[in-house]
């Protein structure tokens, strides 16, 4: 299962899920950070 953690949620949540073994990306991990457009996020 893959999770995308949006800007309104803390980076800490993404790290906890990663430690638990889930494929997780926070929007801050993306090249454009929280400014990444939804159209690009949909491709992840």
Residue pairs with C-beta under 8 A, 6 or more apart in sequence:
1 22
1 23
2 22
2 23
2 24
2 25
3 14
3 17
3 22
3 23
3 24
3 25
4 24
4 25
4 26
4 27
4 41
4 44
5 11
5 13
5 14
5 17
5 24
5 25
5 26
5 27
6 27
7 27
7 28
7 34
9 26
11 26
11 28
13 26
14 24
14 25
14 26
14 29
17 24
18 24
25 44
27 33
27 34
27 36
27 41
28 34
30 36
30 40
30 41
30 44
32 40
